[in-house]
Amino acid sequence: MNVYVTGVFWVVGAAIAAAAVGYLVRRFGWDEGRRDNNDAAGQVFTIVGGLHAVLIAFVLISLFDGVSSAREGSYTEADNLVAATWSAQALPGDAGEQVRRLSIAYATTVAQREWPQLVVEGPVPDTGWTQLDQMRRAIAAAPGGDEWTTELKRRASDEIWQVYQARQTRLTGVDTDSVGPVMWFALILGSVISVLLPNLFGGTRMAAHLVIVSTLAGTIVVLLYAIYQLQNPYAGSANVHPDAFVAAISRLG
């Protein structure tokens, strides 16, 4: 089902549920003194709602940054892979061709084998690490002792190291950048409390009260749904693609 259609269903469902709870509280709840509690309930709602809004904003901003970092990191990794290959091709012997073949194999491994695992947050095979190590060994074993060849080998090795670092960041980011169970507990519990607190207010008509609580519930669910969609940059609505590695294969092929 389309992500937007699913989001609308969640928002409408939350709004209906909140309106139903608000109606039951007003219809069968204890009305005596409700209006007198507006000041105290308003202060509590301001504190709880404010803290919850800060928490949601913090999580959303972190996830947006994570998606941007994942996309930029994929291009950094692929660009350094291409740069290392171009530097190695100027080396004497067959080191340049060997590095080119390994670079194409590495980019293919990332795009076709690793990326589907990142989407489902599954285990990533060690093939990519092995291919990077083989590239490093091929560069180190290239013959030559003059200053120009030494500089080319150093440059290619540095670029392989940049690929290594970007790869490590990409693989660890799936686990470290996601929203953990404790954070989800705080987000959901804070949302429920924030939606239920307006039922303590008095003085508004039934229709106005139902509009208030349903709008509040729908707004909070929209933000929670956005958090859910962005918690994995390689899946959901973020859906960062391996376009950088596909482009690298075409440039190296």
DRENPAMI-145396 format. One line per field, with one value per residue (C-alpha): residue in one letter; residue number from 1; x, y, z. Coordinates in Angstrom, 3 decimals. Layout:
# DRENPAMI-145396
aa	(a/...) .
i	(NUM/...) .
X	(X/...) .
Y	(Y/...) .
Z	(Z/...) .
***
This chain:
# DRENPAMI-145396
aa	(m/n/v/y/v/t/g/v/f/w/v/v/g/a/a/i/a/a/a/a/v/g/y/l/v/r/r/f/g/w/d/e/g/r/r/d/n/n/d/a/a/g/q/v/f/t/i/v/g/g/l/h/a/v/l/i/a/f/v/l/i/s/l/f/d/g/v/s/s/a/r/e/g/s/y/t/e/a/d/n/l/v/a/a/t/w/s/a/q/a/l/p/g/d/a/g/e/q/v/r/r/l/s/i/a/y/a/t/t/v/a/q/r/e/w/p/q/l/v/v/e/g/p/v/p/d/t/g/w/t/q/l/d/q/m/r/r/a/i/a/a/a/p/g/g/d/e/w/t/t/e/l/k/r/r/a/s/d/e/i/w/q/v/y/q/a/r/q/t/r/l/t/g/v/d/t/d/s/v/g/p/v/m/w/f/a/l/i/l/g/s/v/i/s/v/l/l/p/n/l/f/g/g/t/r/m/a/a/h/l/v/i/v/s/t/l/a/g/t/i/v/v/l/l/y/a/i/y/q/l/q/n/p/y/a/g/s/a/n/v/h/p/d/a/f/v/a/a/i/s/r/l/g) .
i	(1/2/3/4/5/6/7/8/9/10/11/12/13/14/15/16/17/18/19/20/21/22/23/24/25/26/27/28/29/30/31/32/33/34/35/36/37/38/39/40/41/42/43/44/45/46/47/48/49/50/51/52/53/54/55/56/57/58/59/60/61/62/63/64/65/66/67/68/69/70/71/72/73/74/75/76/77/78/79/80/81/82/83/84/85/86/87/88/89/90/91/92/93/94/95/96/97/98/99/100/101/102/103/104/105/106/107/108/109/110/111/112/113/114/115/116/117/118/119/120/121/122/123/124/125/126/127/128/129/130/131/132/133/134/135/136/137/138/139/140/141/142/143/144/145/146/147/148/149/150/151/152/153/154/155/156/157/158/159/160/161/162/163/164/165/166/167/168/169/170/171/172/173/174/175/176/177/178/179/180/181/182/183/184/185/186/187/188/189/190/191/192/193/194/195/196/197/198/199/200/201/202/203/204/205/206/207/208/209/210/211/212/213/214/215/216/217/218/219/220/221/222/223/224/225/226/227/228/229/230/231/232/233/234/235/236/237/238/239/240/241/242/243/244/245/246/247/248/249/250/251/252/253) .
X	(0.000/1.171/2.977/0.710/-2.487/-1.233/-0.413/-3.904/-5.429/-3.302/-4.167/-7.890/-7.929/-6.154/-8.486/-11.571/-10.219/-9.393/-12.829/-14.476/-12.567/-13.384/-17.067/-17.164/-15.402/-17.806/-20.858/-20.217/-17.394/-17.482/-18.347/-18.429/-15.593/-14.195/-14.209/-12.495/-9.619/-8.783/-5.900/-4.213/-4.859/-3.637/-0.333/0.193/-0.720/1.692/4.571/3.788/2.947/6.012/8.372/6.777/7.023/10.726/11.296/9.509/11.350/14.708/14.046/12.766/15.713/18.148/16.481/16.443/20.159/20.689/18.975/21.048/24.251/23.426/22.842/25.966/27.999/27.073/28.402/31.540/32.200/31.589/33.569/36.600/36.352/36.523/39.360/41.373/40.894/42.031/45.109/45.951/45.644/48.767/50.811/53.196/52.348/48.852/47.966/45.743/43.647/43.390/42.177/39.660/38.158/37.983/36.386/33.646/33.108/32.926/30.411/28.322/28.435/27.254/24.459/23.120/23.909/24.378/21.681/18.757/20.126/20.293/16.635/15.534/18.277/19.691/23.292/25.642/28.134/31.868/32.515/32.948/35.595/37.514/37.420/38.693/41.545/42.423/42.545/44.803/47.153/47.236/48.218/50.866/52.364/52.651/56.288/58.122/60.404/60.585/58.963/56.071/55.074/55.367/53.063/50.516/50.527/50.127/47.243/45.457/45.920/44.512/41.467/40.889/41.039/38.372/36.196/36.796/35.716/32.614/31.657/32.057/29.878/27.211/27.027/27.045/24.578/21.708/21.937/23.037/20.772/17.497/14.942/15.377/12.661/13.127/12.676/9.583/8.170/8.697/7.226/4.099/3.441/3.968/1.586/-1.138/-0.801/-0.838/-4.040/-5.803/-5.015/-7.404/-10.289/-9.730/-10.659/-14.150/-16.167/-16.107/-19.015/-19.008/-18.418/-15.558/-13.998/-14.093/-12.524/-9.717/-8.783/-9.123/-6.957/-4.337/-4.280/-4.052/-1.190/0.818/0.262/1.480/4.759/5.098/4.422/7.129/9.553/8.666/9.235/12.584/14.144/15.839/17.284/17.439/13.759/10.428/9.780/13.455/14.547/18.142/19.109/22.547/22.626/26.180/27.508/25.536/27.125/30.553/30.132/29.308/32.363/34.722/33.260) .
Y	(0.000/3.518/5.216/8.263/6.204/4.240/7.487/8.851/5.682/6.004/9.681/9.181/6.154/8.033/11.011/8.771/6.909/10.149/11.582/8.405/8.589/12.274/11.609/8.800/10.954/13.846/11.596/9.315/11.010/13.077/16.662/18.260/20.742/20.122/23.805/24.715/22.397/24.266/26.236/23.234/20.946/23.660/23.972/20.225/20.004/22.842/21.044/17.574/18.799/21.021/18.248/15.839/18.350/18.863/15.098/14.595/17.527/16.205/12.718/14.027/16.383/13.572/11.249/13.878/14.415/10.654/10.322/13.164/11.679/8.241/9.646/11.809/8.954/6.624/9.137/9.709/5.973/5.491/8.581/7.531/4.059/5.558/7.897/5.000/3.043/5.947/6.457/2.748/2.585/4.737/2.181/-0.124/-3.771/-5.235/-3.593/-0.992/-3.546/-5.750/-2.846/-1.865/-5.367/-5.474/-2.005/-3.070/-6.226/-4.196/-1.701/-4.598/-6.306/-3.152/-2.392/-5.913/-7.852/-5.364/-2.833/-5.312/-6.327/-2.698/-2.281/-5.173/-4.467/-7.951/-9.201/-7.878/-10.394/-9.871/-9.965/-6.199/-6.161/-8.915/-7.037/-3.849/-5.780/-7.322/-3.854/-2.628/-5.592/-5.122/-1.465/-2.264/-5.015/-2.803/-2.506/0.763/2.795/6.265/9.260/9.438/5.792/6.089/9.110/7.261/4.277/6.540/8.419/5.220/3.733/6.880/6.756/3.074/4.057/6.693/3.984/1.813/4.591/5.465/1.793/1.418/4.484/3.143/-0.270/0.968/3.776/1.326/0.222/3.428/5.914/3.998/4.717/2.264/0.591/2.972/6.004/4.488/3.818/7.459/8.727/6.558/7.023/10.778/10.908/9.030/11.283/14.422/13.305/12.259/15.387/17.704/15.543/17.146/20.580/21.942/24.797/23.847/22.369/18.704/19.320/21.737/19.358/16.450/18.588/19.618/16.123/14.536/17.234/16.856/13.069/13.271/15.756/13.651/10.483/12.283/13.049/9.522/8.082/10.321/9.071/5.474/6.051/7.805/5.554/3.426/5.660/2.718/1.775/3.496/6.873/7.910/5.004/5.965/4.080/2.737/5.164/6.249/2.694/2.080/5.227/4.057/0.751/2.593/4.847/1.935/-0.574) .
Z	(0.000/-0.794/2.094/1.899/1.892/4.888/6.672/6.042/7.491/10.629/11.077/10.520/12.815/15.598/15.227/15.411/18.443/20.255/19.435/20.718/24.006/24.345/23.739/26.330/28.902/28.340/28.143/31.095/32.996/36.140/35.126/38.562/38.983/35.514/34.591/37.856/36.952/33.754/35.267/36.873/33.894/31.526/33.369/33.332/29.648/28.821/30.532/29.160/25.668/25.526/26.602/24.152/21.301/22.031/22.043/18.714/17.141/18.352/16.941/13.605/13.111/13.948/11.452/8.701/9.285/9.207/5.837/4.379/5.808/4.392/0.912/0.994/2.470/-0.383/-2.918/-0.850/-0.752/-4.480/-5.519/-3.493/-5.013/-8.507/-7.496/-6.062/-9.290/-11.448/-9.277/-9.417/-13.205/-13.516/-11.565/-13.461/-14.065/-13.895/-10.555/-12.204/-14.085/-11.001/-8.881/-11.583/-11.654/-7.862/-7.751/-10.171/-8.131/-4.919/-6.324/-7.649/-4.251/-2.499/-4.972/-5.474/-2.290/0.544/-0.245/0.026/3.426/4.535/3.596/5.833/8.418/7.891/8.154/5.467/3.994/4.451/0.707/0.517/3.238/1.438/-1.858/-0.221/1.382/-1.988/-3.541/-0.778/-1.269/-5.044/-4.644/-2.050/-4.255/-7.341/-8.502/-8.583/-6.403/-7.890/-6.273/-8.782/-8.302/-4.533/-4.550/-6.724/-4.378/-1.353/-2.981/-4.016/-0.547/1.077/-1.177/-0.353/3.318/2.677/1.102/4.164/6.532/4.512/4.352/8.125/8.703/6.332/7.986/11.575/10.851/10.286/13.925/15.641/13.823/14.252/16.975/19.845/21.919/24.857/22.616/21.002/24.468/25.432/22.164/22.308/26.030/25.762/22.803/24.675/27.720/25.557/23.821/27.035/29.066/27.141/28.411/31.818/30.495/30.864/29.430/25.760/23.900/22.971/19.253/19.880/22.366/19.910/17.178/19.539/20.716/17.272/15.661/18.369/17.981/14.191/14.334/16.769/14.732/11.585/13.346/14.745/11.297/9.836/12.495/11.653/7.934/8.420/11.062/8.366/5.613/3.192/3.550/4.102/2.546/2.773/0.540/-0.230/-3.411/-4.450/-7.378/-6.551/-6.937/-10.120/-11.556/-10.352/-12.214/-15.426/-15.020/-14.298/-16.746) .
***
